[in-house]
Amino acid sequence: MRGSAHSATTRSKDRQRTPRGRSSAHQQDEYKSAMSFEWPWQYNFPPFFTLQPNVDTRQKQLAAWCSLVLSFCRHRKLYTLDVLEAQESPVFNNKKIERKLSVEAIQVVFEELRKKGNLEWLDKSKSRCLIMWRRPEEWGKLIYQWVSKNGMVNSVFTLYELSNGDDTEKEGIKVFHISVVHCNTSAK
């Protein structure tokens, strides 16, 4: 009897939901996957998780955060982020040192990414965003180089073929996401 009560409690805990509807088991999987990511030294430095008041220090800190976010998203092949969910993501929440970046600071980092051309907001409330670890211009250059190299200039092919074709994988185009094109054209 005791064993079955324990397993029911365990199953119940596995089904617990976070505020945005993601299971705690899903979050544990995210953390396991994040373990294979190589974190920069700042990630284990507690002051990194508090925006610094000195302008020069803050600029360096924001540059480090931008680099970290882009590297993490590229590693995990993430294209969209939710601001509220981001705070619980391993990239902004270092459980080892028990530090997490505030939602306000995350928005400052996202604004810096937007200024650099690596982020576009997907809604007016700025709650969801498209993360572009390669800016649209970089994707365009990479795609054009691939098309030229393969003798396909003036050929017709779909974005699906670019992002899912077997011969695009080694060129780094296979991870191209259609949202980059959509967002870039809808902003004009």
C-alpha positions as CSV (number, residue, x, y, z in Angstrom):
1,M,0.0,0.0,0.0
2,R,2.8,2.4,1.0
3,G,4.6,1.8,-2.4
4,S,1.5,2.6,-4.4
5,A,0.8,5.8,-2.5
6,H,4.4,6.9,-3.1
7,S,4.2,6.2,-6.8
8,A,0.9,8.1,-7.1
9,T,2.5,11.0,-5.3
10,T,5.4,10.8,-7.7
11,R,3.1,10.7,-10.8
12,S,1.2,13.7,-9.4
13,K,4.4,15.6,-8.9
14,D,5.4,14.8,-12.5
15,R,2.2,16.3,-13.7
16,Q,2.5,19.5,-11.8
17,R,2.3,22.5,-14.1
18,T,4.3,25.7,-14.2
19,P,2.4,29.0,-14.6
20,R,2.6,28.7,-18.4
21,G,1.4,25.1,-18.6
22,R,4.7,23.4,-19.0
23,S,5.3,20.3,-16.7
24,S,8.0,20.3,-14.2
25,A,9.3,17.1,-15.8
26,H,9.6,19.1,-19.1
27,Q,11.7,21.7,-17.3
28,Q,13.9,19.0,-15.8
29,D,14.5,17.7,-19.4
30,E,15.5,21.3,-20.4
31,Y,18.1,21.4,-17.6
32,K,19.5,18.0,-18.6
33,S,19.8,19.2,-22.2
34,A,21.4,22.4,-21.1
35,M,24.1,20.5,-19.3
36,S,25.8,19.7,-22.6
37,F,26.0,23.4,-23.4
38,E,29.3,25.0,-22.6
39,W,28.6,27.9,-20.2
40,P,30.8,31.0,-20.2
41,W,32.7,31.8,-17.0
42,Q,30.3,34.7,-16.1
43,Y,27.4,32.3,-15.8
44,N,28.8,31.1,-12.4
45,F,29.6,34.6,-11.2
46,P,26.6,35.8,-9.1
47,P,26.9,39.5,-10.0
48,F,26.3,38.6,-13.6
49,F,22.6,38.0,-12.7
50,T,22.2,41.7,-11.5
51,L,22.4,44.5,-14.0
52,Q,25.4,46.6,-13.1
53,P,25.0,50.4,-12.4
54,N,28.3,51.4,-14.0
55,V,27.7,52.2,-17.7
56,D,31.0,50.6,-19.0
57,T,30.5,47.5,-16.8
58,R,26.8,47.2,-17.9
59,Q,27.8,47.4,-21.6
60,K,30.2,44.5,-21.2
61,Q,27.6,42.6,-19.2
62,L,24.9,43.1,-21.8
63,A,27.4,42.0,-24.6
64,A,28.1,38.9,-22.6
65,W,24.3,38.2,-22.0
66,C,23.6,38.7,-25.7
67,S,26.4,36.3,-26.7
68,L,25.1,33.8,-24.1
69,V,21.5,34.0,-25.3
70,L,22.4,33.6,-29.0
71,S,24.8,30.7,-28.3
72,F,22.3,29.0,-26.1
73,C,19.5,29.4,-28.6
74,R,21.7,28.2,-31.5
75,H,22.8,25.2,-29.4
76,R,19.2,24.3,-28.6
77,K,17.8,25.4,-32.0
78,L,15.4,27.8,-30.3
79,Y,13.8,30.4,-32.5
80,T,11.1,31.9,-30.2
81,L,11.1,32.8,-26.5
82,D,8.4,33.9,-24.1
83,V,9.6,36.5,-21.7
84,L,7.9,35.0,-18.6
85,E,9.0,31.5,-19.5
86,A,12.5,32.7,-20.2
87,Q,13.1,33.5,-16.5
88,E,12.8,29.8,-15.7
89,S,14.9,28.7,-18.6
90,P,18.5,27.5,-17.7
91,V,19.9,30.4,-19.7
92,F,18.5,33.0,-17.2
93,N,18.2,30.8,-14.2
94,N,21.4,29.2,-12.7
95,K,20.2,26.8,-10.1
96,K,23.7,25.8,-9.2
97,I,24.4,29.3,-7.7
98,E,20.7,30.0,-7.0
99,R,20.6,33.1,-9.1
100,K,18.2,34.2,-11.8
101,L,17.9,37.3,-14.0
102,S,14.8,39.4,-13.3
103,V,12.1,39.8,-15.9
104,E,13.0,43.5,-16.2
105,A,16.7,42.6,-16.8
106,I,15.7,40.0,-19.4
107,Q,13.7,42.7,-21.2
108,V,16.8,44.9,-21.2
109,V,18.9,42.0,-22.7
110,F,16.2,41.4,-25.3
111,E,16.1,45.1,-26.2
112,E,19.9,45.0,-26.7
113,L,19.4,42.0,-29.0
114,R,16.7,43.9,-30.9
115,K,19.0,46.8,-31.4
116,K,21.7,44.5,-32.8
117,G,19.2,42.9,-35.2
118,N,19.0,39.5,-33.5
119,L,15.5,39.8,-32.1
120,E,12.0,40.8,-33.3
121,W,9.0,41.0,-31.2
122,L,6.1,38.7,-32.2
123,D,3.4,40.7,-30.4
124,K,2.7,44.3,-29.4
125,S,2.9,43.5,-25.7
126,K,6.5,42.3,-26.2
127,S,5.9,39.0,-24.4
128,R,7.1,36.7,-27.2
129,C,10.0,37.2,-29.5
130,L,11.8,35.7,-32.4
131,I,15.5,35.1,-31.7
132,M,17.7,35.2,-34.7
133,W,21.1,33.8,-33.8
134,R,22.0,34.7,-37.4
135,R,20.6,38.0,-38.6
136,P,18.5,37.9,-41.8
137,E,21.4,39.4,-43.8
138,E,23.7,36.6,-42.6
139,W,21.1,34.0,-43.6
140,G,20.8,35.6,-47.0
141,K,24.5,35.6,-47.6
142,L,24.9,32.0,-46.4
143,I,22.0,30.9,-48.7
144,Y,23.3,32.8,-51.7
145,Q,26.8,31.2,-51.2
146,W,25.2,27.8,-51.0
147,V,23.1,28.5,-54.1
148,S,26.1,29.8,-56.1
149,K,28.3,26.9,-54.9
150,N,25.7,24.3,-56.1
151,G,25.1,26.0,-59.5
152,M,21.5,26.8,-58.6
153,V,21.5,30.6,-59.3
154,N,18.2,31.4,-61.2
155,S,16.7,28.1,-60.1
156,V,13.4,27.9,-58.3
157,F,13.2,26.0,-55.0
158,T,11.2,26.4,-51.8
159,L,12.2,27.6,-48.4
160,Y,11.1,24.2,-47.2
161,E,13.8,22.6,-49.4
162,L,16.4,25.0,-48.0
163,S,15.5,24.3,-44.4
164,N,14.9,20.6,-44.7
165,G,17.1,19.4,-47.6
166,D,19.7,16.8,-47.0
167,D,22.4,18.7,-49.0
168,T,21.9,21.9,-46.8
169,E,22.8,20.3,-43.5
170,K,26.6,20.6,-43.8
171,E,26.3,24.2,-44.9
172,G,24.4,25.2,-41.7
173,I,21.3,26.1,-43.7
174,K,19.3,23.1,-42.5
175,V,18.6,24.9,-39.2
176,F,17.2,28.0,-41.1
177,H,13.7,28.8,-39.8
178,I,10.9,30.2,-41.9
179,S,10.0,32.7,-39.1
180,V,13.2,34.6,-40.0
181,V,11.8,35.3,-43.5
182,H,8.3,36.0,-42.3
183,C,9.4,38.4,-39.6
184,N,11.8,40.2,-41.8
185,T,9.3,40.7,-44.6
186,S,6.4,41.6,-42.3
187,A,8.5,44.3,-40.6
188,K,8.8,46.3,-43.9
